[in-house]
Amino acid sequence: MNKQAGSALLVISNITLEPFFGEACRKAFAEDGVNIEIRHLSYEEAFEEKQRERLSASDRIAVWLSAEALYPDWPYSDSQEDKRIAADFEQRSLILYRFLKKTASAASILWVGGEDYAFRRCYALYGAEPLAGIDRVNRSLLSSLEEGDAFVDLKAVIARLGFDRAFDEKGKYRWNAPYSRVLLSDVAEEWRKRRRIENGISKKCLVLDCDNVLWGGILSEDGLENLKVGPDGLGRPYREFQRFVLALQESGVILALCSKNDEADVRNVLKTHDGMLLKEEHIACFCVNWEKKTDNLKRIAETLNISLESMVFVDDDEFEVQAARSILPEVTAVRFERETVYQALSCFSLSRRADRKNAALRNQTYQTDSLRKKLESECVSHEEFLRALEMKLEIRQAALSDLARLSELTQRTNRCTNGMRFTVPELKQRLLDSEYQLYAVRLSDRFSDLGLVGALGFKGEEADLFSLSCRAMGRGAEEKMAGFLKTRGVRRFAFAPTPKNEEWKKTMQKFLQDLV
């Protein structure tokens, strides 16, 4: 919580990772302005009584167990012995995980999965046949992880690098350090990405050009019937990119279109083309016209009430990309190229366990905002507009299933918030504290269900959590949330500054004065 200048990571392992792993972590985290401290503990030491205090004081623990180091003679020609070893490895892993969850209940766990590539001799005997036991252990660990913990697929990292680049034979036999510096750097990046997810450090909105990005060809010249998009041939890369974009959208990323076309023609493609996966309901904002794209990017930010810094713009035209970088340097502008676009979009740090239902509600809210604006223009006063919205605000005690969304709110909200940031494990610790009160705030109106838009948390007379999504501001929700706290006896607020919450602080100071 609010650890911006520094962070600590306790690494538990049965192989040697230093000095290169610490160096890789410090370099990776420095890109976020974080000075990370790496501490190490051997697998055997983790269970010692004298280490309990050290574990319980940790807020982030990484576990990296090498199957080869534990079982140097595995695999065996006897399949029954192989199964016994796999079962033992699974049991050891689960025992350690459960021990850490009990001893260091407030810590988030980063678990590096097992790999069987190190057992080279098995390939000489059995070709490319893998050790099924390793995959079973990984699946078991992955399914056992609690909310807020993460799994690094080491086999996927090795596959991405290639076998020869991932291992260090000399290091293995000299220092029990089997992995290369390149692989250690990749795992460090995985852990940095996990920290970004925990702290809500991610872009929010993906703005897409259409021609030669969502489909091959130019709509205004080639016509709908000649566009290249579909499961086969030249249209396949564009369809696969759309599938990737949909995965981002389902994980909470806002989608917008910024294209030089006629809007009616683009909507027609989304509605009628058989090769399209993206549909109108997936797009929160259309800026499809013949105006400057940099002007349209500013218009999208204003319409969605988000900052330019939270936007990523993808276009196939180098001129448009460079114009965006020059005129709007806050926007991350990416040139669409099949070979590099996915890597460039790694700036989206998203959890696989994202609340997809809430993401869909949020997208629906953006799509219906035009109806709200029309209603507001027809009302003579803001009070009449609020009455006409027929809003329903629900403040209820939070459940375990709410924690991911509540954490996201604390991490991403910068305006209507007391600025305190919480990870899922930190919120879970508060939820289990009998003296702490944690509440979720849900809002709906006549046009749509806005979903879970706010979070409140307090203990005694002090509130350390007040967060309201910007899409719910200006509708009286913040006043009702403050009034709710008043009825619960709250007299003080913890406060941490963000770039935009100074006005909230003034409002809350007035609120406190009114209590006297």
C-alpha positions as CSV (number, residue, x, y, z in Angstrom):
1,M,0.0,0.0,0.0
2,N,1.5,3.3,-1.2
3,K,4.9,1.7,-1.7
4,Q,6.1,3.9,-4.5
5,A,9.8,4.5,-3.8
6,G,10.8,1.0,-2.7
7,S,9.6,-2.6,-2.5
8,A,10.9,-5.8,-1.1
9,L,10.8,-9.4,-2.4
10,L,11.7,-12.5,-0.4
11,V,12.8,-15.3,-2.7
12,I,12.5,-18.9,-1.5
13,S,14.4,-21.4,-3.8
14,N,16.5,-24.6,-3.9
15,I,18.8,-23.3,-6.6
16,T,21.3,-20.4,-6.8
17,L,19.8,-17.2,-8.3
18,E,22.2,-14.6,-7.3
19,P,23.9,-12.4,-8.2
20,F,22.3,-12.1,-11.6
21,F,18.7,-12.4,-10.6
22,G,18.8,-9.5,-8.2
23,E,20.5,-7.4,-10.8
24,A,17.8,-8.3,-13.3
25,C,15.0,-7.5,-10.8
26,R,16.5,-4.1,-9.9
27,K,16.9,-3.2,-13.5
28,A,13.3,-4.2,-14.4
29,F,11.7,-2.5,-11.4
30,A,13.8,0.7,-12.0
31,E,11.8,1.3,-15.1
32,D,8.8,2.0,-12.8
33,G,10.9,4.2,-10.5
34,V,10.9,1.4,-7.9
35,N,14.0,0.5,-5.8
36,I,13.5,-3.1,-5.1
37,E,15.3,-5.1,-2.4
38,I,15.8,-8.8,-3.0
39,R,16.3,-11.2,0.0
40,H,16.9,-14.9,-0.3
41,L,15.9,-17.9,1.8
42,S,16.7,-21.5,1.0
43,Y,13.8,-24.0,0.6
44,E,15.0,-25.9,3.7
45,E,15.3,-22.7,5.8
46,A,11.7,-21.6,5.0
47,F,10.3,-24.1,7.5
48,E,12.6,-23.2,10.4
49,E,11.1,-21.7,13.4
50,K,13.6,-18.8,13.5
51,Q,12.4,-17.7,10.0
52,R,8.7,-17.3,11.1
53,E,9.0,-13.7,12.0
54,R,10.8,-12.9,8.7
55,L,8.1,-14.6,6.7
56,S,5.2,-13.0,8.6
57,A,6.7,-9.6,8.0
58,S,7.0,-10.1,4.2
59,D,4.5,-8.5,1.8
60,R,5.7,-10.3,-1.3
61,I,7.2,-13.8,-1.5
62,A,8.5,-15.6,-4.6
63,V,8.9,-19.3,-4.7
64,W,11.2,-21.0,-7.3
65,L,11.6,-24.8,-6.8
66,S,13.6,-26.8,-9.3
67,A,12.4,-30.4,-9.8
68,E,15.8,-31.4,-11.0
69,A,17.5,-30.1,-7.9
70,L,15.1,-32.0,-5.7
71,Y,15.2,-35.2,-7.7
72,P,18.5,-35.4,-9.6
73,D,17.9,-39.0,-10.8
74,W,14.4,-38.4,-12.2
75,P,13.1,-39.6,-14.7
76,Y,13.2,-43.3,-14.1
77,S,12.5,-46.1,-16.6
78,D,10.0,-47.4,-14.1
79,S,6.8,-45.5,-14.8
80,Q,5.5,-46.2,-11.3
81,E,8.5,-44.6,-9.8
82,D,8.0,-41.5,-12.0
83,K,4.5,-41.2,-10.7
84,R,5.6,-41.5,-7.1
85,I,8.2,-38.7,-7.6
86,A,5.7,-36.5,-9.3
87,A,3.2,-37.0,-6.5
88,D,6.0,-36.2,-4.0
89,F,6.9,-33.0,-5.8
90,E,3.2,-32.0,-5.9
91,Q,2.8,-32.6,-2.2
92,R,6.0,-30.7,-1.3
93,S,4.9,-27.7,-3.4
94,L,1.4,-27.6,-1.9
95,I,2.7,-28.0,1.7
96,L,5.0,-25.1,1.2
97,Y,2.3,-22.9,-0.4
98,R,-0.2,-23.7,2.4
99,F,2.6,-23.1,5.0
100,L,3.3,-19.7,3.5
101,K,-0.4,-18.7,3.4
102,K,-0.7,-19.5,7.1
103,T,2.6,-18.0,8.2
104,A,2.7,-14.9,5.9
105,S,-1.1,-14.4,5.5
106,A,-0.7,-10.8,4.3
107,A,1.9,-11.6,1.6
108,S,1.2,-12.1,-2.1
109,I,2.8,-15.2,-3.5
110,L,4.6,-15.4,-6.8
111,W,5.1,-19.1,-7.8
112,V,7.4,-20.1,-10.6
113,G,6.1,-23.3,-12.1
114,G,8.2,-26.5,-12.6
115,E,9.8,-27.5,-15.9
116,D,11.0,-30.7,-17.4
117,Y,13.3,-29.4,-20.1
118,A,16.3,-29.7,-17.8
119,F,16.1,-33.5,-17.9
120,R,17.9,-33.7,-21.2
121,R,18.7,-37.4,-21.1
122,C,15.1,-38.3,-21.3
123,Y,15.0,-37.1,-24.9
124,A,17.7,-39.5,-25.9
125,L,15.6,-42.3,-24.4
126,Y,12.1,-41.3,-25.2
127,G,12.3,-38.6,-28.0
128,A,10.4,-35.5,-27.2
129,E,8.1,-37.1,-24.8
130,P,7.6,-34.8,-21.7
131,L,7.3,-35.7,-18.1
132,A,3.5,-35.6,-17.6
133,G,4.0,-35.3,-13.9
134,I,5.5,-31.8,-14.1
135,D,2.5,-30.5,-15.9
136,R,0.2,-32.2,-13.3
137,V,2.1,-30.4,-10.5
138,N,1.8,-27.1,-12.3
139,R,-2.0,-27.5,-12.9
140,S,-2.5,-28.4,-9.2
141,L,-0.5,-25.4,-8.0
142,L,-2.3,-23.1,-10.4
143,S,-5.7,-24.3,-9.3
144,S,-4.7,-23.9,-5.6
145,L,-3.6,-20.3,-5.8
146,E,-5.8,-17.8,-3.9
147,E,-6.9,-14.4,-5.1
148,G,-4.0,-12.0,-5.2
149,D,-1.3,-14.7,-5.8
150,A,0.3,-15.4,-9.2
151,F,1.8,-18.2,-11.2
152,V,4.7,-17.8,-13.6
153,D,4.7,-20.4,-16.4
154,L,8.4,-21.2,-16.6
155,K,7.9,-23.6,-19.4
156,A,6.4,-20.9,-21.5
157,V,9.3,-18.5,-20.7
158,I,11.8,-21.2,-21.8
159,A,9.8,-22.0,-25.0
160,R,9.8,-18.3,-25.9
161,L,13.6,-18.0,-25.4
162,G,14.6,-21.4,-26.8
163,F,16.3,-24.2,-24.9
164,D,19.9,-23.2,-25.6
165,R,19.4,-19.6,-24.5
166,A,17.5,-20.5,-21.3
167,F,20.0,-22.7,-19.6
168,D,23.6,-22.3,-18.3
169,E,25.4,-25.6,-18.0
170,K,28.5,-24.1,-16.4
171,G,26.5,-22.3,-13.8
172,K,24.5,-25.4,-13.0
173,Y,27.6,-27.6,-12.2
174,R,29.6,-24.9,-10.5
175,W,27.1,-23.1,-8.4
176,N,23.8,-24.9,-8.7
177,A,22.7,-22.0,-10.9
178,P,21.1,-23.8,-13.9
179,Y,19.4,-20.8,-15.7
180,S,20.9,-18.2,-18.0
181,R,21.0,-14.4,-17.3
182,V,18.5,-14.0,-20.2
183,L,16.0,-16.3,-18.6
184,L,16.4,-14.6,-15.2
185,S,15.8,-11.3,-16.8
186,D,12.6,-12.6,-18.4
187,V,11.3,-13.9,-15.0
188,A,12.2,-10.6,-13.4
189,E,10.0,-8.9,-16.1
190,E,7.2,-11.4,-15.3
191,W,7.4,-10.4,-11.6
192,R,7.6,-6.7,-12.5
193,K,4.4,-7.1,-14.5
194,R,2.7,-8.8,-11.6
195,R,3.6,-5.8,-9.4
196,R,2.1,-3.6,-12.0
197,I,-1.1,-5.6,-11.9
198,E,-1.3,-5.5,-8.1
199,N,-0.9,-1.7,-8.2
200,G,-3.2,-1.1,-11.1
201,I,-0.4,0.3,-13.3
202,S,-1.8,-0.3,-16.7
203,K,-3.2,1.6,-19.7
204,K,-7.0,1.8,-19.7
205,C,-8.0,2.5,-23.2
206,L,-7.0,1.0,-26.6
207,V,-7.8,3.3,-29.6
208,L,-7.8,1.5,-32.9
209,D,-7.6,2.6,-36.5
210,C,-9.7,0.4,-38.8
211,D,-8.1,0.1,-42.3
212,N,-5.2,-2.4,-42.4
213,V,-5.5,-2.8,-38.6
214,L,-8.9,-4.5,-38.0
215,W,-9.1,-5.7,-41.5
216,G,-6.9,-5.7,-44.6
217,G,-7.7,-3.1,-47.2
218,I,-9.2,0.4,-47.3
219,L,-13.0,0.4,-46.8
220,S,-13.7,3.6,-48.7
221,E,-11.8,2.4,-51.7
222,D,-12.2,-1.4,-51.7
223,G,-15.7,-1.7,-50.3
224,L,-16.9,-4.1,-47.7
225,E,-17.0,-7.1,-50.0
226,N,-13.2,-6.9,-50.7
227,L,-11.9,-6.4,-47.1
228,K,-9.5,-9.1,-46.0
229,V,-10.6,-10.5,-42.6
230,G,-11.5,-14.1,-41.7
231,P,-10.2,-17.4,-40.4
232,D,-8.1,-18.2,-43.5
233,G,-5.6,-16.7,-45.9
234,L,-4.7,-13.0,-45.9
235,G,-7.5,-12.2,-43.5
236,R,-6.4,-14.5,-40.8
237,P,-3.8,-12.1,-39.1
238,Y,-6.5,-9.4,-38.7
239,R,-9.0,-11.8,-37.2
240,E,-6.4,-13.0,-34.8
241,F,-5.6,-9.5,-33.8
242,Q,-9.3,-8.9,-33.2
243,R,-9.4,-12.0,-30.9
244,F,-6.5,-10.5,-28.9
245,V,-8.3,-7.1,-28.7
246,L,-11.4,-8.9,-27.5
247,A,-9.4,-10.5,-24.7
248,L,-8.2,-7.1,-23.6
249,Q,-11.7,-5.8,-23.7
250,E,-13.0,-8.7,-21.6
251,S,-10.2,-8.0,-19.0
252,G,-11.4,-4.4,-18.6
253,V,-9.7,-2.4,-21.4
254,I,-11.9,0.3,-23.0
255,L,-12.1,0.1,-26.8
256,A,-12.4,3.1,-29.1
257,L,-12.2,3.6,-32.8
258,C,-10.3,6.5,-34.4
259,S,-10.5,6.1,-38.2
260,K,-10.8,8.3,-41.3
261,N,-13.9,6.7,-42.7
262,D,-17.7,7.3,-42.7
263,E,-19.0,6.1,-39.4
264,A,-22.1,4.5,-41.0
265,D,-19.8,2.4,-43.2
266,V,-17.6,1.2,-40.3
267,R,-20.7,0.3,-38.2
268,N,-22.0,-1.7,-41.2
269,V,-18.8,-3.7,-41.4
270,L,-19.0,-4.5,-37.6
271,K,-22.7,-5.5,-38.0
272,T,-22.6,-7.5,-41.3
273,H,-19.2,-8.8,-42.2
274,D,-18.9,-12.5,-41.4
275,G,-15.2,-12.3,-40.7
276,M,-15.5,-9.7,-37.9
277,L,-15.2,-10.8,-34.3
278,L,-15.4,-7.2,-33.0
279,K,-19.0,-5.9,-32.9
280,E,-20.6,-2.5,-32.1
281,E,-21.3,-3.6,-28.5
282,H,-17.6,-4.0,-27.9
283,I,-16.7,-0.4,-28.8
284,A,-17.2,2.3,-26.1
285,C,-16.5,5.3,-28.3
286,F,-16.6,5.9,-32.1
287,C,-14.6,8.8,-33.5
288,V,-14.9,7.8,-37.1
289,N,-14.8,10.9,-39.4
290,W,-12.4,12.8,-41.7
291,E,-10.9,15.1,-39.0
292,K,-7.3,15.0,-37.6
293,K,-6.7,11.9,-35.6
294,T,-4.9,13.9,-32.9
295,D,-8.0,16.0,-32.4
296,N,-10.1,12.8,-32.2
297,L,-7.8,11.3,-29.6
298,K,-8.4,14.3,-27.4
299,R,-12.1,14.0,-28.0
300,I,-12.1,10.3,-27.0
301,A,-10.3,11.2,-23.8
302,E,-12.9,13.9,-23.0
303,T,-15.8,11.7,-23.9
304,L,-14.6,8.8,-21.7
305,N,-13.4,11.1,-19.0
306,I,-9.9,9.5,-18.9
307,S,-6.4,10.9,-19.2
308,L,-4.4,10.9,-22.4
309,E,-1.7,9.0,-20.4
310,S,-4.1,6.1,-20.1
311,M,-4.6,5.7,-23.8
312,V,-2.8,3.5,-26.4
313,F,-3.3,4.4,-30.1
314,V,-2.7,1.8,-32.8
315,D,-2.4,2.8,-36.5
316,D,-0.8,1.3,-39.6
317,D,0.2,4.7,-40.9
318,E,3.6,5.9,-39.8
319,F,2.6,9.5,-40.3
320,E,-0.4,9.2,-37.9
321,V,1.8,7.4,-35.3
322,Q,4.5,10.1,-35.5
323,A,1.9,12.9,-35.4
324,A,0.4,11.4,-32.2
325,R,3.8,11.0,-30.6
326,S,4.7,14.6,-31.5
327,I,1.4,16.4,-30.7
328,L,0.2,14.2,-27.9
329,P,3.3,12.6,-26.3
330,E,1.2,11.5,-23.3
331,V,-0.5,8.9,-25.6
332,T,1.3,5.7,-26.3
333,A,1.3,5.5,-30.1
334,V,2.0,2.1,-31.7
335,R,2.6,1.3,-35.4
336,F,0.6,-1.8,-36.4
337,E,2.9,-4.5,-37.6
338,R,2.0,-8.2,-37.3
339,E,5.4,-9.1,-36.0
340,T,5.7,-6.5,-33.2
341,V,2.3,-5.2,-32.2
342,Y,1.6,-7.8,-29.5
343,Q,4.9,-7.1,-27.8
344,A,4.2,-3.3,-28.0
345,L,0.9,-3.9,-26.3
346,S,2.4,-5.5,-23.3
347,C,1.9,-2.0,-21.7
348,F,-1.5,-3.4,-20.7
349,S,-0.8,-5.2,-17.4
350,L,-4.0,-7.2,-16.8
351,S,-5.0,-9.9,-14.4
352,R,-6.3,-13.2,-15.8
353,R,-8.8,-13.1,-13.0
354,A,-10.3,-9.7,-14.0
355,D,-14.0,-9.2,-13.2
356,R,-15.4,-9.7,-16.7
357,K,-18.9,-9.0,-15.6
358,N,-18.0,-5.6,-14.3
359,A,-15.9,-4.8,-17.4
360,A,-19.0,-5.5,-19.5
361,L,-21.1,-3.2,-17.3
362,R,-18.5,-0.5,-17.5
363,N,-18.5,-0.7,-21.3
364,Q,-22.3,-0.5,-21.3
365,T,-22.1,2.6,-19.2
366,Y,-19.8,4.3,-21.7
367,Q,-22.1,3.3,-24.6
368,T,-25.2,4.8,-22.9
369,D,-23.5,8.0,-21.8
370,S,-24.9,9.8,-24.9
371,L,-28.4,9.1,-23.6
372,R,-27.5,10.6,-20.3
373,K,-26.1,13.7,-21.9
374,K,-29.3,14.0,-24.0
375,L,-31.4,13.7,-20.9
376,E,-29.3,16.3,-19.1
377,S,-29.7,18.8,-21.9
378,E,-33.5,18.4,-21.6
379,C,-33.5,19.2,-17.9
380,V,-33.6,22.7,-16.5
381,S,-31.3,22.0,-13.5
382,H,-28.8,19.4,-12.3
383,E,-31.1,18.4,-9.5
384,E,-33.9,17.7,-12.1
385,F,-31.4,15.6,-14.1
386,L,-30.4,13.5,-11.1
387,R,-34.1,12.8,-10.3
388,A,-34.7,11.9,-14.0
389,L,-31.8,9.4,-13.9
390,E,-33.7,7.4,-11.3
391,M,-30.4,6.3,-9.7
392,K,-30.2,3.5,-7.2
393,L,-27.2,3.4,-4.9
394,E,-26.4,0.3,-2.9
395,I,-23.8,0.3,-0.1
396,R,-23.3,-3.2,1.2
397,Q,-20.6,-5.1,3.1
398,A,-17.9,-6.4,0.8
399,A,-17.5,-10.1,0.1
400,L,-14.4,-12.1,-0.9
401,S,-15.6,-12.0,-4.5
402,D,-15.5,-8.2,-4.5
403,L,-11.9,-7.8,-3.5
404,A,-10.3,-7.8,-7.0
405,R,-12.6,-5.0,-8.2
406,L,-12.2,-3.0,-5.0
407,S,-8.5,-3.3,-5.3
408,E,-8.7,-2.1,-8.9
409,L,-10.7,0.9,-7.8
410,T,-8.2,1.9,-5.2
411,Q,-5.3,1.5,-7.7
412,R,-6.8,3.3,-10.7
413,T,-9.0,6.1,-9.1
414,N,-7.1,9.4,-8.9
415,R,-9.8,12.0,-8.5
416,C,-12.6,11.1,-6.1
417,T,-10.4,9.2,-3.6
418,N,-8.4,9.5,-0.5
419,G,-5.4,8.2,-2.4
420,M,-4.8,5.1,-0.4
421,R,-3.9,2.1,-2.6
422,F,-4.6,-1.5,-1.6
423,T,-3.7,-4.9,-3.0
424,V,-6.1,-7.9,-2.9
425,P,-4.2,-9.5,0.1
426,E,-4.3,-6.2,2.0
427,L,-8.0,-5.9,1.5
428,K,-8.5,-9.6,2.4
429,Q,-6.6,-8.9,5.7
430,R,-9.0,-6.1,6.4
431,L,-12.1,-8.1,5.5
432,L,-11.1,-10.8,8.0
433,D,-10.4,-8.2,10.7
434,S,-13.5,-8.2,12.9
435,E,-13.0,-4.5,13.9
436,Y,-12.6,-3.2,10.3
437,Q,-15.6,-2.4,8.1
438,L,-15.2,-2.8,4.3
439,Y,-18.1,-1.9,2.0
440,A,-18.7,-2.1,-1.8
441,V,-20.8,0.6,-3.6
442,R,-23.0,-0.3,-6.6
443,L,-24.8,2.2,-8.8
444,S,-27.5,1.9,-11.5
445,D,-29.8,4.3,-13.3
446,R,-32.6,4.2,-15.9
447,F,-30.1,3.5,-18.7
448,S,-27.8,0.8,-17.3
449,D,-26.2,-0.9,-14.4
450,L,-22.9,0.8,-13.7
451,G,-21.8,-2.1,-11.5
452,L,-19.4,-1.8,-8.6
453,V,-18.2,1.7,-8.7
454,G,-17.0,2.6,-5.1
455,A,-15.2,1.3,-2.1
456,L,-15.3,2.4,1.6
457,G,-13.3,1.1,4.5
458,F,-12.9,2.3,8.1
459,K,-12.0,1.2,11.6
460,G,-13.4,3.1,14.5
461,E,-13.5,6.8,13.7
462,E,-11.0,6.8,10.9
463,A,-11.6,5.9,7.3
464,D,-8.6,4.8,5.3
465,L,-10.5,3.9,2.1
466,F,-12.7,6.1,0.0
467,S,-12.8,5.5,-3.7
468,L,-15.3,6.3,-6.4
469,S,-15.0,5.6,-10.1
470,C,-14.9,8.8,-12.3
471,R,-17.8,7.4,-14.4
472,A,-20.0,7.7,-11.3
473,M,-19.0,11.2,-10.2
474,G,-21.3,14.2,-10.3
475,R,-24.4,12.1,-9.6
476,G,-24.6,12.5,-5.9
477,A,-22.9,9.2,-5.1
478,E,-19.9,10.8,-3.3
479,E,-22.2,12.8,-1.0
480,K,-24.2,9.7,-0.1
481,M,-21.0,7.7,0.5
482,A,-19.8,10.5,2.8
483,G,-23.1,10.6,4.6
484,F,-23.0,6.8,5.1
485,L,-19.6,7.2,6.8
486,K,-21.0,10.0,9.0
487,T,-23.8,7.7,10.3
488,R,-21.1,5.1,11.2
489,G,-19.2,7.6,13.4
490,V,-16.3,8.3,11.0
491,R,-14.5,11.5,12.1
492,R,-11.1,11.3,10.3
493,F,-9.7,10.4,6.9
494,A,-6.3,9.0,6.0
495,F,-5.0,10.8,2.9
496,A,-2.4,10.3,0.3
497,P,-2.0,12.8,-2.5
498,T,-2.6,11.8,-6.2
499,P,-2.3,14.1,-9.2
500,K,-6.0,14.9,-9.0
501,N,-7.5,14.4,-5.5
502,E,-6.8,17.8,-3.9
503,E,-10.4,18.8,-4.6
504,W,-11.7,15.7,-2.8
505,K,-9.5,16.6,0.2
506,K,-11.1,20.0,0.4
507,T,-14.6,18.5,0.2
508,M,-13.8,16.0,2.9
509,Q,-12.3,18.7,5.1
510,K,-15.6,20.6,4.8
511,F,-17.5,17.4,5.6
512,L,-15.4,17.0,8.8
513,Q,-16.0,20.6,9.8
514,D,-19.8,20.1,9.4
515,L,-19.6,17.3,11.9
516,V,-18.3,19.6,14.7
